[in-house]
Amino acid sequence: MTAPSTEKSTTVRTQLPPIPPLVRSAVGAADRIAPELVARGALRLWCTPARAKDRQGIPGGTAFRTGPIVGQIWGDGPTVYLVHGWGGHRGQLRSLVEPLVDAGLRVVAYDAPAHGDSGPGALGGRRTTLVEMMSALDTVIDAHGPARAVVGHSMGAAASALAVLDGTPTERLVLVTPLADPTTYIEGFAHALGFSERTRHRFEVRMQVLAERRLADLDVPLRVANTRLTLPATLVLSDRDDKEADHADGARIARAWPGAELVVSEGLGHRRILRDEETIKRIVAHAAS
């Protein structure tokens, strides 16, 4: 375990692919004359997850549909919910299913709205929000029973932690390569597209209206510091070679979360960590204990 910092990361990151210079120039030109239009278009893009290249499913299980949400169930026993990240799908957590079932647990994996096989969210089409991902976890738990554990990856880890901080009950929580405060990625997003600070302000105002909450309410460590809830036993897993999420985010969350265990690995990155044998053993042991 490493000693985590209480400071926010200054690493500028974005979930966007490289933006061609001509696109940035066009956005910059539009930004000078129509910042409100650019802010509206940027928010639409922010809410549109890219489709995962790897669409491999998970064999077996019993398929279900809860409203627009599609998923699968395996095994019997206390229930573990698997929550994928932004632009992901339930198949990315397939390596966890068999070990969890072998440990005597029931596993529920699902695709968030506008992801994988699930239908549209409230925004329609392939658009959704972090807040809707939080709500989707509640919807699935309400339909399929109390949570022994919730295992979230990346943005799904942030959604899981924030849902718990909103009152979603679970006995155990596992956060794999979590984002401590997803709104810190706005800086990288604005830089990648090339729009100005005034447009960024408009963008953030629109985001708050859409989320129906302050952006500060999406900062996991800040929320933990101000909660009066008794929080579940939590395992935080991050990797120093993560190129998509800052591994320091895991340390921030673990530092704030009472009694959290932090494990920092090397060389696994953002996704291969989900297939790592030692990581899987830790997740199963935490969920089953």
C-alpha positions in Angstrom: 0.0 0.0 0.0 1.3 3.5 -0.9 0.7 6.7 1.0 -1.9 8.6 -1.0 -2.0 12.3 -1.6 -4.9 14.4 -0.6 -4.4 16.7 -3.6 -6.2 16.5 -6.9 -4.2 15.2 -9.8 -2.9 17.9 -12.2 -2.6 15.3 -15.0 -4.6 16.5 -18.1 -6.4 13.6 -19.6 -9.3 13.1 -21.9 -11.4 10.1 -23.0 -11.4 11.4 -26.6 -9.4 10.0 -29.5 -6.8 12.4 -31.1 -8.6 15.4 -32.6 -7.5 16.4 -36.1 -6.0 19.9 -36.3 -8.7 21.0 -38.8 -11.4 20.0 -36.4 -9.8 22.0 -33.6 -9.4 25.0 -35.9 -13.1 24.8 -36.8 -14.2 24.5 -33.2 -11.9 27.5 -32.3 -13.4 29.6 -35.1 -17.0 28.7 -34.0 -16.1 29.4 -30.4 -15.2 33.0 -31.1 -18.6 33.8 -32.6 -21.0 31.2 -31.0 -19.7 30.0 -27.7 -23.2 28.8 -26.6 -23.5 26.7 -29.7 -20.1 25.2 -29.1 -20.9 24.4 -25.4 -24.1 22.7 -26.5 -22.3 20.6 -29.1 -19.5 19.8 -26.7 -22.0 18.5 -24.0 -23.6 16.3 -26.6 -20.2 14.8 -27.5 -19.3 14.4 -23.8 -22.5 12.4 -23.2 -21.8 10.1 -26.1 -19.7 7.1 -25.1 -17.5 5.6 -27.8 -18.4 2.0 -28.7 -15.9 -0.6 -27.4 -13.8 -2.3 -30.0 -13.8 -5.6 -28.0 -17.5 -6.7 -27.9 -16.8 -10.3 -26.7 -19.7 -11.4 -24.5 -19.8 -13.6 -21.4 -20.9 -17.3 -22.0 -23.7 -18.9 -20.1 -25.9 -17.3 -17.5 -29.5 -16.3 -17.6 -30.3 -13.3 -19.7 -32.5 -10.5 -18.4 -33.9 -7.2 -19.4 -34.8 -4.6 -16.8 -36.4 -1.7 -18.7 -33.8 -0.7 -21.3 -31.0 -2.5 -19.3 -29.8 -5.9 -20.6 -27.7 -8.3 -18.5 -26.9 -11.8 -17.3 -27.0 -13.7 -14.1 -24.9 -16.7 -13.0 -24.8 -18.8 -9.8 -26.5 -18.8 -6.5 -25.8 -17.1 -3.2 -25.1 -13.5 -2.1 -25.2 -11.2 -5.1 -22.2 -9.4 -6.6 -23.0 -6.7 -9.2 -20.4 -5.9 -12.0 -20.4 -2.4 -13.3 -18.4 -1.6 -16.5 -16.9 1.8 -17.4 -17.7 4.6 -19.8 -17.8 3.2 -23.4 -17.5 -0.3 -22.1 -19.8 -3.3 -21.7 -20.4 -6.2 -19.3 -18.1 -8.5 -21.3 -15.1 -6.6 -20.2 -15.6 -8.0 -16.7 -16.1 -11.6 -17.9 -12.8 -12.8 -16.2 -14.5 -12.2 -12.8 -17.6 -14.3 -13.3 -16.4 -17.8 -12.9 -14.1 -17.2 -9.9 -17.0 -15.4 -8.1 -19.5 -18.1 -8.9 -16.9 -20.7 -7.7 -16.7 -18.8 -4.4 -20.4 -19.4 -3.9 -21.6 -16.0 -5.1 -24.4 -15.0 -7.5 -23.1 -12.6 -10.2 -25.1 -10.0 -12.0 -23.5 -8.2 -15.0 -25.3 -5.6 -17.1 -24.8 -3.0 -19.7 -25.5 0.6 -18.7 -28.0 2.6 -20.7 -26.6 3.5 -24.2 -23.9 0.9 -23.8 -23.5 -2.6 -25.1 -26.8 -4.4 -25.7 -28.8 -2.0 -23.5 -31.3 0.5 -25.0 -31.2 4.3 -25.0 -31.0 6.3 -21.8 -33.1 9.3 -21.0 -31.2 11.5 -23.6 -32.0 9.1 -26.4 -29.8 7.5 -29.0 -26.3 6.5 -27.7 -26.1 9.2 -25.1 -26.0 8.9 -21.3 -24.5 10.5 -18.2 -22.6 9.5 -15.1 -25.7 10.2 -13.0 -27.7 7.8 -15.2 -25.1 5.1 -14.7 -25.5 5.6 -11.0 -29.3 5.3 -11.3 -28.9 2.2 -13.4 -27.1 0.4 -10.6 -30.0 1.2 -8.3 -32.5 -0.1 -10.9 -30.7 -3.4 -11.3 -30.3 -3.9 -7.6 -34.0 -3.2 -7.0 -34.8 -5.8 -9.6 -32.4 -8.5 -8.6 -31.9 -8.3 -4.9 -29.6 -6.9 -2.2 -25.9 -6.4 -3.0 -23.3 -8.4 -1.1 -20.8 -6.5 -3.2 -20.5 -4.1 -6.1 -17.4 -4.2 -8.4 -16.9 -1.2 -10.6 -14.3 -0.4 -13.2 -13.1 3.0 -14.3 -16.2 5.4 -14.7 -18.3 2.4 -13.4 -16.2 2.6 -10.2 -16.9 6.3 -9.9 -20.6 5.6 -10.5 -20.7 2.8 -8.0 -18.9 4.9 -5.3 -21.2 7.9 -5.9 -24.3 5.6 -5.8 -23.2 4.3 -2.4 -22.6 7.8 -1.2 -26.2 8.6 -2.4 -27.5 5.7 -0.2 -27.3 2.6 -2.4 -26.7 -0.3 0.1 -23.9 -2.9 -0.3 -21.8 -4.8 2.1 -18.6 -4.6 0.1 -17.3 -2.3 -2.6 -14.5 -2.8 -5.1 -13.2 0.1 -7.2 -10.9 -0.9 -10.0 -8.9 2.0 -11.7 -11.5 4.4 -10.4 -11.9 8.1 -11.4 -11.9 10.2 -8.2 -13.6 13.2 -9.8 -14.7 12.7 -13.4 -15.1 16.4 -13.9 -11.4 17.0 -13.8 -11.4 15.4 -17.3 -13.2 18.5 -18.5 -9.8 20.4 -18.8 -8.4 17.7 -21.1 -11.7 17.6 -23.1 -11.7 21.4 -23.6 -8.0 21.4 -24.6 -8.5 18.5 -27.1 -11.4 20.3 -28.8 -9.9 23.7 -28.6 -12.6 25.8 -27.0 -12.1 28.7 -24.6 -12.6 29.2 -20.9 -15.8 31.1 -21.4 -17.2 28.2 -23.4 -16.0 25.8 -20.8 -17.9 27.8 -18.2 -21.1 27.5 -20.3 -20.4 23.8 -20.8 -20.1 23.2 -17.0 -23.3 25.2 -16.3 -25.1 23.0 -18.9 -23.6 19.9 -17.3 -24.8 20.9 -13.9 -28.3 21.5 -15.2 -28.4 18.1 -16.9 -27.0 16.3 -13.8 -29.4 18.2 -11.5 -26.6 18.6 -9.0 -23.4 20.6 -8.5 -20.3 19.2 -10.2 -18.6 19.2 -6.7 -21.2 16.4 -5.8 -19.4 14.1 -8.3 -16.1 14.4 -6.5 -15.8 11.0 -4.6 -13.3 12.0 -1.9 -15.1 15.3 -1.3 -18.4 13.5 -0.9 -16.8 10.9 1.5 -15.4 13.7 3.6 -18.9 15.2 4.0 -21.0 12.1 4.4 -22.6 10.9 7.6 -23.3 7.4 6.1 -21.6 4.3 7.4 -19.7 3.2 4.3 -19.0 -0.4 3.2 -15.7 -2.1 3.4 -13.9 -1.0 0.2 -11.0 -2.3 -1.9 -9.3 0.1 -4.3 -7.2 -1.2 -7.1 -5.1 1.0 -9.4 -2.1 0.6 -11.7 0.8 3.0 -12.1 0.9 2.4 -15.9 -2.7 3.3 -16.4 -3.0 5.5 -19.5 -6.7 6.3 -19.3 -7.2 7.1 -15.6 -4.7 8.7 -13.2 -3.6 6.0 -10.7 -3.4 8.7 -8.1 -7.2 8.9 -8.2 -7.3 5.5 -6.4 -5.0 6.8 -3.7 -7.2 9.9 -3.2 -10.3 7.8 -2.8 -8.6 5.3 -0.4 -7.2 8.1 1.7 -10.7 9.6 2.1 -12.7 6.4 2.5 -12.7 5.0 6.1 -10.8 1.7 6.3 -10.3 1.3 2.6 -7.6 -1.0 1.4 -5.4 0.3 -1.5 -3.5 -2.0 -3.8 -1.3 -0.3 -6.5 0.2 -2.5 -9.2 2.6 -1.9 -12.1 2.5 -2.9 -15.7 -1.2 -3.8 -16.0 -2.7 -0.6 -17.3 -6.4 0.3 -17.4 -7.9 -2.9 -18.7 -5.4 -5.7 -18.4 -5.8 -5.3 -14.6 -9.2 -6.9 -15.0 -7.6 -10.2 -16.3 -4.7 -10.3 -13.8 -4.8 -13.4 -11.7 -3.7 -11.7 -8.4 -6.2 -8.9 -8.9 -9.0 -11.4 -9.5 -8.1 -13.3 -6.3 -8.2 -10.0 -4.3 -11.6 -9.1 -5.7 -13.1 -12.5 -5.0 -11.6 -12.6 -1.5 -13.0 -9.2 -0.7 -16.4 -9.9 -2.1 -16.7 -13.3 -0.4 -15.4 -12.3 3.0 
